[in-house]
Amino acid sequence: MTVLLETRPAPVVSAATFRDGMAALASAISIVTTDGEGGAHGFTASAVCSVSDTPATVLVCINRTASAHAHIMRHGVLAINVLHAGQAGLSDRFASREHTMAERFAGATWRRGRSGAPLLDGALANLDCRISDIRDVGTHTVVFAHVIDIALSAAAQPAPLLWFNRAYGRTAAQ
């Protein structure tokens, strides 16, 4: 397949306008974690999506200034812990730069995935992954990862934790 790319510079919207537009895009909230020689690290993410089911591949966008960024790159593994609506406090803790990594992980129960990355007990789903490719784009690194294991919550499915219009949102069923 041949793809023709525009060779002229495209008009660019301002960062503020872009962020306003993206605020209208509802996103599931996850905590992305890693562990290895640098210790356990994690952050709250809304930029996570599936890429392919064969092989099972996801992508995660990580701001290069995030404290977990270098550790995820060095460890080569990550877990995507998909949160439910009752886990907003945990999401806030992992989103705050005011909390140490030990404080972020405290107060929740974690287990090790096959990759060694921390998996959150009680998450809607845990996707245990090995990094397969990375691309730096603007302020972020786009991490492509093969999913090596998935654990789904055995409990009744509570509503997902969503981010919409710069705040936690709700589905119509909530």
FENLIN-V564290 format. One record per pair of residues at least 24 apart in sequence whose C-alpha atoms are under 10 Angstrom apart, sorted by sequence separation. I is the first residue (numbers start at 1). J is the second residue. D is the distance in whole Angstrom. If there is no record, write none. Layout:
i & j & d
I & J & D
I & J & D
//
This chain:
i & j & d
42 & 66 & 9
43 & 67 & 8
126 & 150 & 6
127 & 151 & 7
42 & 67 & 8
43 & 68 & 7
125 & 150 & 7
126 & 151 & 5
127 & 152 & 9
41 & 67 & 8
42 & 68 & 6
43 & 69 & 9
125 & 151 & 6
126 & 152 & 7
41 & 68 & 5
42 & 69 & 9
124 & 151 & 9
125 & 152 & 4
126 & 153 & 8
32 & 60 & 9
40 & 68 & 9
41 & 69 & 9
123 & 151 & 9
124 & 152 & 6
125 & 153 & 6
41 & 70 & 10
42 & 71 & 9
66 & 95 & 10
123 & 152 & 8
124 & 153 & 5
125 & 154 & 10
32 & 62 & 10
38 & 68 & 10
41 & 71 & 7
42 & 72 & 9
67 & 97 & 8
121 & 151 & 10
122 & 152 & 9
123 & 153 & 6
124 & 154 & 9
40 & 71 & 8
41 & 72 & 8
66 & 97 & 9
122 & 153 & 6
123 & 154 & 10
124 & 155 & 9
38 & 70 & 9
39 & 71 & 8
40 & 72 & 10
48 & 80 & 8
115 & 147 & 10
119 & 151 & 9
121 & 153 & 8
122 & 154 & 9
123 & 155 & 10
124 & 156 & 10
35 & 68 & 10
38 & 71 & 6
67 & 100 & 10
68 & 101 & 9
79 & 112 & 10
115 & 148 & 8
122 & 155 & 8
124 & 157 & 7
34 & 68 & 8
37 & 71 & 9
38 & 72 & 9
48 & 82 & 10
67 & 101 & 9
79 & 113 & 8
114 & 148 & 8
115 & 149 & 9
123 & 157 & 10
124 & 158 & 8
33 & 68 & 8
34 & 69 & 10
36 & 71 & 8
40 & 75 & 10
45 & 80 & 9
78 & 113 & 9
79 & 114 & 10
87 & 122 & 9
113 & 148 & 9
114 & 149 & 7
123 & 158 & 10
124 & 159 & 9
32 & 68 & 9
35 & 71 & 8
36 & 72 & 9
38 & 74 & 8
39 & 75 & 9
42 & 78 & 9
44 & 80 & 10
45 & 81 & 10
46 & 82 & 10
79 & 115 & 8
87 & 123 & 8
113 & 149 & 8
114 & 150 & 10
124 & 160 & 7
34 & 71 & 7
35 & 72 & 8
37 & 74 & 9
38 & 75 & 8
41 & 78 & 10
42 & 79 & 9
44 & 81 & 9
45 & 82 & 10
77 & 114 & 10
78 & 115 & 8
79 & 116 & 9
80 & 117 & 9
81 & 118 & 9
82 & 119 & 10
83 & 120 & 9
86 & 123 & 10
113 & 150 & 9
123 & 160 & 10
124 & 161 & 10
33 & 71 & 10
34 & 72 & 6
36 & 74 & 8
37 & 75 & 7
42 & 80 & 10
44 & 82 & 10
77 & 115 & 6
78 & 116 & 8
79 & 117 & 6
80 & 118 & 9
81 & 119 & 7
82 & 120 & 9
84 & 122 & 8
113 & 151 & 9
33 & 72 & 8
34 & 73 & 9
35 & 74 & 10
36 & 75 & 6
44 & 83 & 10
76 & 115 & 9
77 & 116 & 8
78 & 117 & 6
79 & 118 & 7
80 & 119 & 8
81 & 120 & 6
83 & 122 & 8
84 & 123 & 7
85 & 124 & 10
32 & 72 & 9
34 & 74 & 10
35 & 75 & 7
36 & 76 & 9
75 & 115 & 10
77 & 117 & 7
78 & 118 & 8
79 & 119 & 7
80 & 120 & 9
81 & 121 & 9
82 & 122 & 9
83 & 123 & 5
84 & 124 & 6
34 & 75 & 7
35 & 76 & 9
36 & 77 & 9
75 & 116 & 10
76 & 117 & 10
78 & 119 & 9
79 & 120 & 9
81 & 122 & 9
82 & 123 & 6
83 & 124 & 6
84 & 125 & 9
34 & 76 & 8
35 & 77 & 8
75 & 117 & 9
81 & 123 & 6
82 & 124 & 5
83 & 125 & 8
34 & 77 & 6
35 & 78 & 8
80 & 123 & 10
81 & 124 & 7
82 & 125 & 5
83 & 126 & 9
33 & 77 & 9
34 & 78 & 5
35 & 79 & 9
81 & 125 & 6
82 & 126 & 6
33 & 78 & 5
34 & 79 & 6
72 & 117 & 10
80 & 125 & 8
81 & 126 & 5
82 & 127 & 8
32 & 78 & 7
33 & 79 & 5
34 & 80 & 9
44 & 90 & 9
45 & 91 & 9
80 & 126 & 6
81 & 127 & 7
32 & 79 & 6
33 & 80 & 7
44 & 91 & 6
79 & 126 & 7
80 & 127 & 5
81 & 128 & 9
31 & 79 & 8
32 & 80 & 5
33 & 81 & 8
43 & 91 & 8
44 & 92 & 8
79 & 127 & 5
80 & 128 & 7
30 & 79 & 9
31 & 80 & 6
32 & 81 & 6
43 & 92 & 10
44 & 93 & 8
45 & 94 & 9
78 & 127 & 8
79 & 128 & 5
80 & 129 & 8
30 & 80 & 6
31 & 81 & 5
32 & 82 & 9
43 & 93 & 9
44 & 94 & 5
45 & 95 & 8
78 & 128 & 6
79 & 129 & 6
29 & 80 & 10
30 & 81 & 5
31 & 82 & 7
43 & 94 & 5
44 & 95 & 5
77 & 128 & 8
78 & 129 & 5
79 & 130 & 9
29 & 81 & 9
30 & 82 & 4
31 & 83 & 7
42 & 94 & 7
43 & 95 & 6
44 & 96 & 9
77 & 129 & 6
78 & 130 & 6
29 & 82 & 6
30 & 83 & 5
41 & 94 & 9
42 & 95 & 9
43 & 96 & 8
76 & 129 & 9
77 & 130 & 4
78 & 131 & 7
28 & 82 & 7
29 & 83 & 6
30 & 84 & 9
43 & 97 & 9
76 & 130 & 6
77 & 131 & 6
28 & 83 & 8
29 & 84 & 8
75 & 130 & 9
76 & 131 & 5
77 & 132 & 9
28 & 84 & 9
29 & 85 & 9
75 & 131 & 9
76 & 132 & 8
28 & 85 & 10
30 & 87 & 10
76 & 133 & 10
29 & 87 & 10
43 & 101 & 9
73 & 131 & 8
29 & 88 & 9
31 & 90 & 9
41 & 100 & 9
42 & 101 & 7
72 & 131 & 9
31 & 91 & 7
41 & 101 & 6
30 & 91 & 8
33 & 94 & 10
40 & 101 & 7
41 & 102 & 9
43 & 104 & 9
73 & 134 & 9
29 & 91 & 8
32 & 94 & 9
39 & 101 & 9
40 & 102 & 8
42 & 104 & 8
31 & 94 & 7
39 & 102 & 10
41 & 104 & 9
42 & 105 & 8
30 & 94 & 10
31 & 95 & 9
40 & 104 & 10
41 & 105 & 8
40 & 105 & 8
78 & 143 & 10
79 & 145 & 10
76 & 143 & 10
78 & 145 & 8
80 & 147 & 10
73 & 141 & 10
77 & 145 & 8
78 & 146 & 10
79 & 147 & 9
58 & 127 & 9
76 & 145 & 9
77 & 146 & 9
78 & 147 & 9
79 & 148 & 10
81 & 150 & 10
73 & 143 & 9
77 & 147 & 10
79 & 149 & 10
80 & 150 & 10
81 & 151 & 10
82 & 152 & 10
91 & 161 & 9
58 & 129 & 9
69 & 140 & 9
72 & 143 & 9
79 & 150 & 10
82 & 153 & 10
33 & 105 & 10
57 & 129 & 9
59 & 131 & 9
64 & 136 & 9
69 & 141 & 8
86 & 158 & 8
56 & 129 & 10
57 & 130 & 9
58 & 131 & 9
59 & 132 & 10
61 & 134 & 10
63 & 136 & 10
64 & 137 & 10
84 & 157 & 9
85 & 158 & 7
86 & 159 & 8
87 & 160 & 9
88 & 161 & 7
57 & 131 & 9
58 & 132 & 10
59 & 133 & 9
60 & 134 & 10
61 & 135 & 9
62 & 136 & 9
63 & 137 & 10
64 & 138 & 9
65 & 139 & 8
66 & 140 & 9
84 & 158 & 6
85 & 159 & 6
86 & 160 & 8
87 & 161 & 7
88 & 162 & 9
42 & 117 & 10
57 & 132 & 9
59 & 134 & 9
61 & 136 & 9
63 & 138 & 9
64 & 139 & 6
65 & 140 & 8
83 & 158 & 10
84 & 159 & 6
85 & 160 & 5
86 & 161 & 7
40 & 116 & 10
41 & 117 & 9
42 & 118 & 9
61 & 137 & 9
63 & 139 & 6
64 & 140 & 5
83 & 159 & 9
84 & 160 & 4
85 & 161 & 4
35 & 112 & 9
40 & 117 & 8
41 & 118 & 9
62 & 139 & 9
63 & 140 & 4
64 & 141 & 6
83 & 160 & 6
84 & 161 & 5
85 & 162 & 7
34 & 112 & 10
39 & 117 & 10
40 & 118 & 7
61 & 139 & 10
62 & 140 & 5
63 & 141 & 6
64 & 142 & 10
82 & 160 & 8
83 & 161 & 6
84 & 162 & 8
34 & 113 & 10
36 & 115 & 10
61 & 140 & 6
62 & 141 & 5
63 & 142 & 9
82 & 161 & 8
83 & 162 & 9
35 & 115 & 9
36 & 116 & 7
60 & 140 & 10
61 & 141 & 6
62 & 142 & 6
88 & 168 & 8
34 & 115 & 9
35 & 116 & 6
36 & 117 & 8
60 & 141 & 8
61 & 142 & 5
62 & 143 & 7
34 & 116 & 8
35 & 117 & 5
60 & 142 & 6
61 & 143 & 6
33 & 116 & 10
34 & 117 & 5
35 & 118 & 7
59 & 142 & 7
60 & 143 & 5
61 & 144 & 9
85 & 168 & 9
33 & 117 & 6
34 & 118 & 6
59 & 143 & 5
60 & 144 & 7
85 & 169 & 9
32 & 117 & 9
33 & 118 & 6
34 & 119 & 9
58 & 143 & 8
59 & 144 & 4
60 & 145 & 8
85 & 170 & 8
32 & 118 & 9
33 & 119 & 8
58 & 144 & 6
59 & 145 & 6
85 & 171 & 10
32 & 119 & 9
33 & 120 & 9
57 & 144 & 7
58 & 145 & 5
59 & 146 & 9
31 & 119 & 9
32 & 120 & 10
57 & 145 & 6
58 & 146 & 7
31 & 120 & 9
56 & 145 & 8
57 & 146 & 4
58 & 147 & 7
85 & 174 & 9
55 & 145 & 10
56 & 146 & 6
57 & 147 & 6
55 & 146 & 7
56 & 147 & 5
57 & 148 & 9
31 & 123 & 9
54 & 146 & 10
55 & 147 & 8
56 & 148 & 8
30 & 123 & 9
51 & 144 & 8
53 & 146 & 10
55 & 148 & 10
56 & 149 & 10
30 & 124 & 10
32 & 126 & 10
34 & 128 & 10
48 & 142 & 10
50 & 144 & 9
51 & 145 & 9
52 & 146 & 9
53 & 147 & 9
30 & 125 & 9
31 & 126 & 10
32 & 127 & 9
33 & 128 & 9
34 & 129 & 10
47 & 142 & 9
48 & 143 & 10
49 & 144 & 10
50 & 145 & 10
51 & 146 & 10
30 & 126 & 9
32 & 128 & 10
48 & 144 & 10
50 & 147 & 10
46 & 162 & 9
46 & 163 & 7
45 & 163 & 10
46 & 164 & 10
30 & 160 & 10
29 & 160 & 8
30 & 161 & 8
28 & 160 & 7
29 & 161 & 6
30 & 162 & 9
27 & 160 & 10
28 & 161 & 6
29 & 162 & 6
27 & 161 & 9
28 & 162 & 5
29 & 163 & 7
27 & 162 & 6
28 & 163 & 6
26 & 162 & 7
27 & 163 & 5
28 & 164 & 9
26 & 163 & 6
27 & 164 & 7
25 & 163 & 8
26 & 164 & 5
27 & 165 & 10
24 & 163 & 9
25 & 164 & 6
26 & 165 & 8
29 & 168 & 9
23 & 163 & 8
24 & 164 & 6
25 & 165 & 8
26 & 166 & 9
28 & 168 & 10
23 & 164 & 6
24 & 165 & 6
25 & 166 & 10
26 & 167 & 10
27 & 168 & 10
28 & 169 & 10
22 & 164 & 9
23 & 165 & 4
24 & 166 & 9
26 & 168 & 9
27 & 169 & 9
22 & 165 & 8
23 & 166 & 6
26 & 169 & 8
21 & 165 & 9
22 & 166 & 9
23 & 167 & 9
26 & 170 & 10
20 & 165 & 8
26 & 171 & 10
19 & 165 & 10
20 & 166 & 9
19 & 166 & 10
//
